[in-house]
Amino acid sequence: MAFTRFGAGQLVSTGAPSLHRAPVAHAESQMAAAAFATTFGAALVILGEWCFGRI
C-alpha cells in the first residue's frame, strides 16, 4: 500500500508543475527532472500493484 500511495503521490506532484511549465526540481533541467520523477513514480505504482497481487 505504501509503495502505491507514494508512487501515485510522486506522479501527481510531478505532473502538476509540468503541466504549468513550472520547475520540478531546482538546478536541474525540467525535462530530466520530470522524466526521472515520472519513471520512479510509475515504478513504485507497479511495485505496489505487484505486492497487492502477491497477497
PyMOL commands that set and color helices and strands:
alter all, ss='L'
color gray80, all
select helices_A, chain A and resi 2-19+30-54
alter helices_A, ss='H'
color red, helices_A
deselect
rebuild
show_as cartoon
